[in-house]
Every structure is written in structure tokens, then in C-alpha cells.
Amino acid sequence: MTADGEVDWPGVEKHIDDVISAGADGIVVTGTTGETSTLTDPEKIRLVEVGKDVAAGRAKIITGGGSNETAHAIELYRHSEQAGADGIMIVTPYYNKPTQAGILTHFRLVADATDLPVILYDIPGRTGVPIKYETILRLAKHPNILAIKDAKGDFSEVSRVLNQTDLMYFSGDDANVLPHLSIGATGLIGVTANIAPAPYRTIIDAVNRGDLTTATAEHQRLEPLVRAVMTHVPGTVAAKYILHGLGRIGSPRVRLPLVGPEEWEAALIEDEIDLVQGIPGVDFHRFRPDRNAAAGGALPKVAGTTR
């Protein structure tokens, strides 16, 4: 975002290129870290178009977000497909807390409405309800549903789903990327990877060749950075605060109701940053956080997520 809360389109292009160049196989636009809840629908579709242009075949562009209204979600994903998205990630409907029957119907109808591969996004901390194991088994039979992003951290269920389905598994919990990969997950969709994509590339490649020593060393190096990003304020806020402090984005501004870190929160983030050492591609010797630039939140000119 710019300082006044509008989308910084040149900054978006640069950031996507940076992350792909550092080893990402794909970019989820309009994910939680991309502030999907406060983007307008035209902004969401343009992000797909911009992502496709910047990626230029080097990485897949996945549209995230969705809606807690099934009809709206279907419309968004249809437009995303027309804009060139390579896949879609559907979050469990939030706030209205549907039953498992409602969740099943929502995912099936959205998956029916597109020819794109579908990633289910299971994050009960944000949606209020988990996708239960029995529901996952039934959804895994849909020809378009190929993967799940898991932010529950229930490793026994991860193993169970991997044993009983052909779904690809993506870790959605930055602190548990290596544990997820070690029991069979395919990869990760992360927040901290916006700041440090290269070590995650190293971890995945190391796990794939059976080199747990290298993967563990990278995991340990990332630990204080993950704590800085994921512990004290919403990951969106911390990621932008840190990226701005590194000089990689023009403004740390977020849209309301998110606000930048308060003084004491910023101090905690910076204390964690002081413990970060030797992460490839990230030079914290040049870390210059600007608490004043991050303070508060912005109201954009065009309001909200609208159809």
C-alpha cells in the first residue's frame, strides 16, 4: 500500500519479482497477507493480471481470499480464471460459521464453477470452524480439489489425510513448515516467505533430497524471524513493517481495521530481529524501521469488498 492506503502497483510488481527470483514456485495474490478482506473486487482481479505479467511463466499465480457468501466466491473465482489465474485457494467461510454440510456444499459449488485446480484453506483461528477430517475425505474426491493449506497444526490429522487421500499438503503455519514437510507435506504458503523466500527454497529442496541436517539448520536460522513476524501483531502488519525497514517496499501502511504496530509492539518485533543471523538474502544490518510511517491505518478512496 501507499502511505494513503491505495495499492502501490509498481511496488507490487517489484515484490512479486523479488520473491519469484529468490525461489518461489508460486505466488498467492489476495491472500491474508495481501489484505484481501479490504480489497475491492476490481483490485483483486487486477492483482491476478499483474501477477501473471510479472511471473511470465516463472511461477504459478494463485488467487486466494474468497468470500463467506458462496455466490460471491464463485463470481470472484470465475473472474480470476478469466484474468489468467493458475489456481484458486478457497478459505472456509468465515464469521457465519457454517456446519460441515454447509462447508462441503460451499467448497463443492465453488470447485464446480471453475476448471482451475483448487487448494482448500483450513484456518479455524480466522474462520471459526475447522474442516473436519470426514469433510476433507469427501472433498478429496472432487476432480478439481488437489491440495489443502493447513493452519491448524494437528499433525496426527495431517498424517491421516496424507495416508487416506492424494491431496497435496501445504503448511500454512510458518513455525511448523519443517515439521509439516518432514511428515510428507508438499510445500508451504507462508507469511515470512515474503521477507526471506530463499531459505524456504533451501528447506524444501533439502527435504526432497533427504537432507534433514541442512533443512534443520535453515529452520533454526529462521526461527527468530518467524517469531518477529507471527507473534506480536498480525503477520500482515509485521511483514510490511519489516519489509519497509529493509527498504524493499515504499510504505508499511495497512488498511483499517489493521493498524501499524504500537511503540511497545514495534520494540518487541525489533528485539526479535536483533536475534536474526545469517539468513540468505536478508541483510538486517541495513534494517531501518520507521515507526511513524507505520503508525495507524489507512482508509482507501474506494470502500470495501463489493460486487
N, C-alpha and C positions, 0 to 999 in steps of 0.2 A: 504494500500500500504506500501511497504518497503520504506526506505529512497531514493532508486534509482528508485522508481516508479513501481516496479514489485508487483504482487499480493502477499500479506502476507497470505498464505493459512492457517497456524496454527492460525494466528490472526483472520482470517475469521471464522474459526471453533469456536474459543472461543467466539467471538462476537455473533454469531448466538445462541450459547448455553446460553449465558448470557441473551439475550433478551427473548428467549423462557422461560427460568427458571423464569424470572420476570413477566411472564403472557401473552406473546403474543400468539395469536391463529394461527398466520401465519407470514411468512417472505417473503417479495418481494425481490428476488435477481435480480440484473441487473436493479434496479430502478435508478432514477436520483441521489439519494444519493450514490448509488453504482457505480457511474461514468460510466454508460452504454455506453455513447457516445464514450468513448475512450477505451473500452474493445474490444479485438478480439473475434470473434465468438467462438473459442475453449474455451476461458476463460469464456464466458457466459454459455456455456453448462456445463463446469466443476463446476461452481457455483451452478447450479441446483443439480448436483450429490453430491457435498459437503453438500449442504443444506439438502438434503434428508437423508444423512448419519447421520448428527448431530441431526436433528429433531427426527429421529427414531420413527415417528408416533405421536410425541407430538404436532406438529404444521404442517400446510399446507405450502408447498413451491410453491410460485407463481413466474413465470418468467415475468419480466417487460420489459421495453425498447421497442423493436420493431424496425421499420425502416420506413423511408419515401419512401421506394421502396416496393411495395406490394409483389413482388416475393421474395424479401429478407426476409421480415417479415414472410411470410408463411414458408420459409425454416427454419428460426430460431425457430419458434414455433413448427414445426414438430420435430426438433431435441430435443427441450426442453421436448416435450411429451415423446419421446423415452428415455430421460435421467431420467424420473420419475416425472416431474413437476405435481403438483396437479391442477394447473390452470394457465391461462395466463392473463396478463394485457396489452392491446393494446393501445398505445398512438396515438393520432391523428397525421397523417403525418405532419412533421414539415418542414419549410423552403419553400417547393414548394407550400404551401397554396392552397390545392385543394378546389374545390367547394363542396357544401353539397352533390351533386351527387357523386363526387369522394370519399368523406369521407364515404358515405354509402356503396359504392362498395368495398372500401378497407376493412372496418370492416367485411362486409358480407363474402368476399372471405377468409379472414384470419380465421373467425369463422367456415366457411365451411370446412377448411383444418384440423381441429382438433376435437377430441371428448371431449376435456377438457372444463370446464366452463370458460367463458370469462368475464373479467372486462374491460369496456371501460374507458379510461383515458382522461378526458376533462380538459386540462390546456392551454387555449389560450395564457397565458402570455409567454409560451415557444414555442408553435406551430404556433402562428399567427392567428389561426382560432378556433372559438368555435364549439362544436357540437350543432347545433340548436335543439330546443325542438321538432320540427316536425321530424327531423332525429332520435332523441332518441326514439320517439314513434315507428318509423318503425323498428329500430334495436331491440327494446324490444320484437319484435315478433319472433326473431331468437331463436331457442331452446337452443343454446349454450351460448347466451349472457344473463347473470344472474345478472350483477351488473354494477355500474358505480362509478368511483372515481372522485370526483368533486373538482376542484381547482379554480372555478370561483367566488364563494361566492355570487351567485344570489339566495337568499333564497326563493324568490317567485317561481322561476323555480324549485328548489328542491321540494317544496310542490306540485307543479303541476305535476312533474314527479312521485312522490310517490303516488299521487292520481290517476293517469291515467295508471300506469304500475305496474307490480310486481317486478321491478328491486330492488335489494338491493342497498343501497346508502352508500358509504364510503367517509368520509370527507378527502379531500386532502389538507386542509388548517389548519395548526397547531393552529392558533389563533382562529379558528372557530369550533373546534371539538365539544365543548359542545353545541353551538347553532345548529349545524347540527343534533346532536343526539337528541336534545330536540324537533325537529320537525319530527323525525321519521327515521333518518339515522341509519344504521345497526352498523357502527363502523368507524374506521379511518385507513388510511395508511399514516403514518407520518414520519417526519424527527426527531423531538425532541424525539420521542419514542425510537430512538436508544440510547439516553442518559438516559431517565427516563421512561422505559416501565411500571413500577409498578403503578404510579398514573393514567395512561391511563386505565389500567385494572380496577382500582378502579372507575374511572368515568363511564366506560361502565356498570359495574355491578350495580353501584348506579342508573344510569338512567333506567336500565332494571327493577329494583325493585321500581322505582318511588321515589327515594330518591334524590331530587334535591339539598337539603342542602349539603349533602356530595359531590355530583358531583361539585357543585359550589365552595366549599372550595378547592377542588383539582385543579380546573380550575384556581382559583386565585393564588394558590401557584405556578402553572406552568408558569404564565404569564411572569415574568421577564426572565425565561429560554427560553421560546419561542421567546421572543424579542431578546435575545442574539444570538439565532441560526438563526433566519429568517430575521433579519433586516439589518445588516451591510455588510455582504458578502454573497455569495451563501451558501445555507444551507449545502451543501456538505462540503464546506471549514470549516464553523463554527462547524459543528458536529464533524469532525475529530480533529479540534483544541481542542475542549472541551474534547472529549474522551481521547485524548492523555494527556491533562492536568490532567485528573483524574486517569491516569495510566492504562487505560483499553485497549488501543491499543498501539502498539510499535512505531508508527510513525504517524505524522499528514500530511504526504506528499499527495499531489494530483497530478494528471496528467495534463499536459498542454493541453489546454489553461487555465485551472484553476491554480491559484497560491494561496499560503497561504496569510493570512491577512497581510497587511502592518502595520507598527507600530501604526499608529493612529486608524486603524480598530481593531487591537487586543486590544488596550486600551478601545475602546468602548464596545467590547464584554466583557472584564473583568469588566468594570463598571456595566454592566447589571448583571453579575454573582454575584457581591457583594450584590445585592438585593435579591438573591435567598435564601429562608429559608425553612427548614423543608420538603424538597421533599424526600419521601421514596426511599431508595436505592441509593441516590446520596449524597456523603459527600464532599462538596466543601471546607471544612476545609483543605483538602489534595490536593486542586487544585493547580497544579504547571505547568502553561503553559510555553511552550518553543517556543518563537517567532522565534528563529534562526532555529530550526528544521522544523518549518512550512514554512519558507520563500521560495519563488519561487515555481516552479512546475517542475515535472519530465517528461522526455521523456523515455518511456519504450523501451526495446530492440526490440520488435516486434511491428510494427506500425499498429495502427488503427483498425477499424472495417472492416474486409474483409470476403469475401465469399470464 
